[in-house]
């Protein structure tokens, strides 16, 4: 059985330092981001330990955030990760 809390606890062991979960293109939770670089209703770009993660779609809204996790809802069409080296994956 999938345990969301256990999955988030494993974030510490993730060499890249981030994790995201996409719930059917309607909700994304990102753990381990460092900063919000840009956001509007079509894109949310987050700074990672190394690189960036962008959530693309329409009607995007940041509904919750803390120092290391963020919840984005809307019509999510794509998630892009840039700047991650192969040895970091």
Helices and strands as residue ranges (DSSP letters): H 4-9, G 10-13, E 19-23, E 27-31, E 35-39, E 43-47, E 52-65, E 69-82, G 86-88
